[in-house]
Amino acid sequence: MASGSVVVLVHSVMPPATSGAAFTARTGGSSPAEQVPCYAFDAAADEYLDFYCTLVGYAGGGLTFTLTSMAATATTGGALVALAIRRIQDDAEDVDTAQTYDYNEVRIPCASASGEYSYDTITFNSGTDMDSLVNGEDFIVRLRRRGSDNTASTGDDQAGDWQLISLVGRET
Amino acid sequence: MAVLTDQQRAEVTATFMQQAKGPLSILKMDVRAAVDALDAWYDANAGAINQAIPQPARGALTLTDKAMLNNMVVDARYVRDVAPAPGSA
């Protein structure tokens, strides 16, 4: 696959056992109204969402994830959002054991209106940054909003939920 | 009654951000500042609010029932019939 090609096949989405983001729908403004499916991440605590994926057609150039999101009610501030990869290597990785997720984090400023989409990216370099994941393997992408942070201007200062619409993974 | 604890104020802040009608053009710390200020105001003016309740209700109602009464009046005046902004809970 070439740079920019979609190489992450998401086959399941599941909140973790605790501190998971809630699946919800945002009512649109048309008649009949859209019901925009999204996952809502709280503003006052860290919340997570796991994506169960397979790497398909990956040529070793690293990964770029595009996150599409909205603010539930905020029109100012930003959210600290991070991704981490857990490689599920054949006959080697036991999901019954603990993983220390190593996050790549960005601050996503909210759009000027709370119903507007925001498109942002998080990148992973090939190799240990993506848990040494190789083509054809399954892996878990864990998404986190660090709602426990309240740092003004550079941290997570966005009031209200951060709503994830979609996650797409491409070769960088 | 003393002002709310830091943890209680944090919980009020979190609950408000979940339930606010929106849109919110302020930051998380601004919401918290408003919670702190309202809590302090209630602490300073509890006596005046109590005096606004005529007898015999003032003497017969418990503190909890007076607080519920206050909430119900505020809700009916300012909250109940307001539609939430799109995206809010």
Chai-1 contact restraints between the chains, C-beta under 6 A:
chainA,res_idxA,chainB,res_idxB,connection_type,confidence,min_distance_angstrom,max_distance_angstrom,comment,restraint_id
A,R26,B,G87,contact,1.0,0.0,6.0,A-B,restraint_1
A,A43,B,M17,contact,1.0,0.0,6.0,A-B,restraint_2
A,A44,B,A14,contact,1.0,0.0,6.0,A-B,restraint_3
A,A72,B,G87,contact,1.0,0.0,6.0,A-B,restraint_4
A,A72,B,S88,contact,1.0,0.0,6.0,A-B,restraint_5
A,T73,B,A20,contact,1.0,0.0,6.0,A-B,restraint_6
A,T73,B,G22,contact,1.0,0.0,6.0,A-B,restraint_7
A,T73,B,P23,contact,1.0,0.0,6.0,A-B,restraint_8
A,T73,B,L24,contact,1.0,0.0,6.0,A-B,restraint_9
A,T73,B,G87,contact,1.0,0.0,6.0,A-B,restraint_10
A,T73,B,S88,contact,1.0,0.0,6.0,A-B,restraint_11
A,A74,B,L24,contact,1.0,0.0,6.0,A-B,restraint_12
A,T75,B,P23,contact,1.0,0.0,6.0,A-B,restraint_13
A,T75,B,S25,contact,1.0,0.0,6.0,A-B,restraint_14
A,T76,B,S25,contact,1.0,0.0,6.0,A-B,restraint_15
A,G77,B,L27,contact,1.0,0.0,6.0,A-B,restraint_16
A,S114,B,P23,contact,1.0,0.0,6.0,A-B,restraint_17
A,S114,B,G87,contact,1.0,0.0,6.0,A-B,restraint_18
A,G115,B,P86,contact,1.0,0.0,6.0,A-B,restraint_19
A,G115,B,G87,contact,1.0,0.0,6.0,A-B,restraint_20
A,N150,B,K28,contact,1.0,0.0,6.0,A-B,restraint_21
A,N150,B,M29,contact,1.0,0.0,6.0,A-B,restraint_22
A,A152,B,M29,contact,1.0,0.0,6.0,A-B,restraint_23
A,D157,B,L27,contact,1.0,0.0,6.0,A-B,restraint_24
A,D157,B,K28,contact,1.0,0.0,6.0,A-B,restraint_25
A,A159,B,M17,contact,1.0,0.0,6.0,A-B,restraint_26
A,A159,B,L24,contact,1.0,0.0,6.0,A-B,restraint_27
A,A159,B,L27,contact,1.0,0.0,6.0,A-B,restraint_28
A,A159,B,K28,contact,1.0,0.0,6.0,A-B,restraint_29
A,A159,B,V31,contact,1.0,0.0,6.0,A-B,restraint_30
A,G160,B,M17,contact,1.0,0.0,6.0,A-B,restraint_31
A,G160,B,L24,contact,1.0,0.0,6.0,A-B,restraint_32
